[in-house]
């Protein structure tokens, strides 16, 4: 058995591993030891001035998949001293008859390496989430920000560039028991670890963290087991907001009840559209009754109700999400850019829109104001559910043999929240709404796609879906 001394980094291990491979040293005959740059190969085994080393190492490296290099760069950050030998053992097997080893996830070596990779990634993620800087005033009156963190593995070096990008204009240091990082505004350097006592005491930034955390804390979503998993207790000492957790947990039941009371009050203010339905269900009476609907708060900012429109005995009902800006002003569905695109495709596949009925899952325009513009805002589940009685009534009157949902909101309103347009688009099914119900893209989705190739592909798929509708309509 021979020892090979390496530094605690990937490059040092890689260089020594190449030499070992070129000398045909088997994994069972070598032990890696951290603590120096020099190689401790037995004299005579691989002469230091042997110029064939780079060539032989290069030939071996050619057979190593990129996936291994990516994996190894994570595994070397693990604290398990056995990681060096594990990586060399995998490297040896990859270059000695097992080129597809990494695809065998049940293999003991592969399984252990991926487990280490996962633990390192988790630790790096927690470092990004839980590092908290404290401001220190330097002797020259400048500001320096220092954080003390307790990682499980050697994640400071691979994670420090994240902080350099995020806090590029600050001078900061991150101290840990394993190693430390320093950013002077231009250059990132690393040093040895240190104890928590070397980090500064609390400052006013901690009050900001506590205020922020208290405001985002949701007592209705408390899952202690999940919280401890995502925010392990070992990090709490460096996170000022965690001091609030005991009090927030004690106060959670009261806050939940207050939230529920507020919600009940809001719900009682808006009885849903059911209360506004006329005694007799006909399209004219439904349209007239919908003009005074106050089933949800969306009626307040909207110009008017935009009810469905089309043939009384339409064979096809198209259901969109909600009216847009132009529809809100005109009081008619699908008259803006989306409606024009829909008309274009319907004409292309041979469907006369005048023989169809077009409507929306939500009858009022929901928007955000930006300057003089009104920007579409997606309706939430409460608003969709409140408006659903109108859609149900329209379907009961028309009784269409074909229903086409345009977009995810309409599809989920008709076929449940689990429905995914990306996976089930263009596939007809029998539903309570019609014997033949299908979902496809909303025309507005095509118009919003910035990538021309993606837009062309989606447009062709949209045309293909409506061709299916036309074909089924012809068979009725």
Secondary structure, DSSP 8 states (H G I E B T S, - for coil): -EEEEE-SSHHHHHHHHHHHHHTT--GGGEEEEES-SS----TTTS-TT-TTHHHHHHHHHTTS-HHHHHHHHHHTTS--TTHHHHHHHHHHHHTTT-TTGGG-TTSHHHHHHHHHHHHHHHHHHHHHHH---EEEE-TTS-EEEEEE---SSS-HHHHHHHHHHHTTTS-EEEE-SSEEEEE-SS-EEEEE---GGGS----THHHHHHHHHHHH--GGG--HHHHHHHS-GGGGGG-GGGGGHHHHHHHHHHHHHHHHHHHHHHHHH---GGGG--SS--HHHHHHHHTT--SSTHHHHSSS----EE-TT-SEEEEEEE--HHHHHHTSSS-SHHHHHHHHHHHHHT--GGGSEEEEEE-S--EEEETTEEEE----HHHHHHHHHHHHHHHHHH--SEEEEESHHHHHHHH-TT--HHHHTT--B--SS-SEEEEE--HHHHHH---HHHHHHHHHHHHHHHHHHHHHHHH-
